[in-house]
Amino acid sequence: MNFYKKNMNFKVTLARLTTFLNKVTKLLIPLVVVSLLLGIIFGTETPFVGDVYKNVSDILNMLGEDALLALISLVIILAYLKKD
C-alpha cells in the first residue's frame, strides 16, 4: 500500500512539473520570436533583442552548410509546438 501511495505522489508531482514546463514554454516561445523579429528589424545593436538575434545567428553559423537544414528543422519544431 505504501508503494502505491508513493507512486501516486510521483505521478501527481510529474503532472504538475509537466504543466509548469508547458506554461513556461508557451510564455517563452513568443518572446524569442518577437526578439528575433526585432533583431532583424533594428539590428544587433538593440539591447537584449540584438543578443538573442546574435546568439541564434551564431548557432546557425556554427552549423555551417547545414544551417538551412537546422533552420527548417526549427520551423518544423515550432509548427509542431504551435499545433497544441
N, C-alpha and C positions, 0 to 999 in steps of 0.2 A: 504494500500500500504506500509506503514511504517513497519508493522508486517512482510510482505513478504520479505522486504529488510533485516531486522534483521535476519530472518530465513535463508536466503541465506548466509549471512555473517557467521552465526553459522555453517552451513554445510561446507563452504569453510574452516573455521578455524579447524573444526573437521577433515576434509580430510587431511589438512596439518599436523595436530598433529599425525594422524594415519600413514601417510607416514614417518614422522620423527621417530616415535617409531619403525616402521618396519625396518628402516635403522639401528637404534641403536641395535636392537635385532640381525639383521644379522651380525653386527660387533662384538658383544659381545659373541655370542654362540661359534664361532670358538676359541676365546681367552680362554674361560672357558675350552673347550675340550682340547686344547693344554696344558693349565695349569695342568689339571688333568693327562694327559698322562706324562708330565714331572715330576709331583709329584710322580707318580707311579715309574718311571724310576730312578729318582735321590733322592727320599725320601723327608721327610717333612722338612729337614733342608735347602732346597733350598729357597732363598729369594723369596717372592711373590708366587711362584709356590707352595711351601710347604704349605703356608697359605690357598690357595684355596683347595688343596687336603685335608688338615686337617679339614677345615670347612665342606666340603661335607661329609667326613667320620664321623664327629661329628653329623651331621644332620641324617645320616643313623643309627648311633648308638643310637640316641635318640628314633628312631622309634622301636628299639628293634627287636622283632621277625618279624615285618613287613618290615624290611629293604630290604629284597629281593623283596618284592612286590613294595616298593617305587622305587627301582632301575629299575625294569621292567617298572613301570609307567613313570619314567623319560625317558627311552629309547623310549617308545611309543610316548611321547610328542615330543621329539626331532625328531623322524622319521616323525611325522605329520608336524612339522615346516620345515623340510627339503623338504617336498613334494612340496613346493612352487617353 
